[in-house]
Amino acid sequence: MDRIRESLLLKMILIFGGIVLGACLLLGFFSNWQAEKSLEEEAKEGMLKVARQAASTVDAIVQGRIAYVENTANRAVLRGKLGDRETTLEEKNAIPEGLAEKGGGPGI
């Protein structure tokens, strides 16, 4: 009778242990899958924010350069004194030294 009881107890322990082990493995798998999915979504959102910020920075630099070129083109020295004709050679030679220095741009 003891032998049967020990055999039955052993079978019950093995079955219960197998069920608990299976449940733990299943929960671990789903937990890992959910963590990977969440991490991937966060990475995509982060990269999208960085890309938007980089695009905004580049746009600001380009807009600054465009404004500089427009302001330079609108100067009377370049358009002529009245702005209705091309500037003469004498007017071009009279450009102040501060404007004619190397890299007289916005420095970007």
GUFI-435660 format. One record per residue (C-alpha): x, y, z; residue number from 1; residue in one letter. Coordinates in pm, whole numbers. Layout:
((X,Y,Z),NUM,"a")
...
This chain:
((0,0,0),1,"m")
((287,239,77),2,"d")
((435,169,-259),3,"r")
((114,262,-438),4,"i")
((78,572,-225),5,"r")
((435,683,-300),6,"e")
((382,612,-670),7,"s")
((56,811,-668),8,"l")
((218,1098,-478),9,"l")
((508,1102,-723),10,"l")
((269,1112,-1021),11,"k")
((70,1396,-864),12,"m")
((387,1596,-793),13,"i")
((511,1544,-1150),14,"l")
((175,1641,-1304),15,"i")
((137,1948,-1082),16,"f")
((499,2049,-1145),17,"g")
((451,2005,-1520),18,"g")
((140,2223,-1517),19,"i")
((312,2496,-1316),20,"v")
((622,2478,-1536),21,"l")
((409,2499,-1854),22,"g")
((217,2796,-1717),23,"a")
((541,2974,-1623),24,"c")
((692,2912,-1966),25,"l")
((376,3035,-2137),26,"l")
((364,3351,-1925),27,"l")
((735,3411,-1986),28,"g")
((690,3380,-2361),29,"f")
((399,3625,-2372),30,"f")
((578,3866,-2140),31,"s")
((889,3862,-2359),32,"n")
((680,3910,-2674),33,"w")
((495,4207,-2523),34,"q")
((821,4365,-2403),35,"a")
((975,4336,-2751),36,"e")
((665,4490,-2907),37,"k")
((663,4782,-2662),38,"s")
((1036,4844,-2706),39,"l")
((1000,4847,-3083),40,"e")
((712,5099,-3066),41,"e")
((911,5325,-2834),42,"e")
((1213,5308,-3064),43,"a")
((1001,5402,-3366),44,"k")
((848,5697,-3180),45,"e")
((1190,5814,-3062),46,"g")
((1340,5793,-3409),47,"m")
((1043,5984,-3551),48,"l")
((1096,6263,-3297),49,"k")
((1468,6280,-3379),50,"v")
((1394,6288,-3753),51,"a")
((1141,6568,-3709),52,"r")
((1385,6770,-3499),53,"q")
((1664,6720,-3755),54,"a")
((1432,6827,-4036),55,"a")
((1330,7134,-3838),56,"s")
((1694,7227,-3778),57,"t")
((1786,7186,-4144),58,"v")
((1479,7389,-4244),59,"d")
((1580,7670,-4008),60,"a")
((1932,7676,-4154),61,"i")
((1800,7683,-4511),62,"v")
((1549,7958,-4427),63,"q")
((1828,8162,-4268),64,"g")
((2044,8129,-4576),65,"r")
((1756,8221,-4805),66,"i")
((1681,8531,-4597),67,"a")
((2050,8629,-4610),68,"y")
((2063,8592,-4988),69,"v")
((1737,8787,-5031),70,"e")
((1859,9069,-4808),71,"n")
((2190,9080,-4991),72,"t")
((2014,9089,-5328),73,"a")
((1787,9373,-5214),74,"n")
((2075,9605,-5125),75,"r")
((2095,9920,-5333),76,"a")
((2461,9850,-5396),77,"v")
((2366,9541,-5596),78,"l")
((2050,9672,-5762),79,"r")
((2171,10018,-5843),80,"g")
((2092,10330,-5647),81,"k")
((1733,10351,-5767),82,"l")
((1673,9977,-5781),83,"g")
((1548,9984,-6141),84,"d")
((1871,9899,-6318),85,"r")
((2183,9690,-6282),86,"e")
((2456,9842,-6070),87,"t")
((2750,10003,-6242),88,"t")
((3111,9903,-6198),89,"l")
((3180,10218,-5998),90,"e")
((2895,10135,-5758),91,"e")
((3020,9778,-5720),92,"k")
((3368,9902,-5638),93,"n")
((3220,10126,-5368),94,"a")
((3093,9826,-5164),95,"i")
((3200,9873,-4801),96,"p")
((3489,9649,-4696),97,"e")
((3276,9475,-4431),98,"g")
((3052,9329,-4700),99,"l")
((3330,9229,-4933),100,"a")
((3530,9021,-4684),101,"e")
((3578,8651,-4739),102,"k")
((3276,8444,-4641),103,"g")
((3064,8749,-4567),104,"g")
((2766,8517,-4529),105,"g")
((2575,8410,-4223),106,"p")
((2859,8183,-4113),107,"g")
((2663,7862,-4124),108,"i")
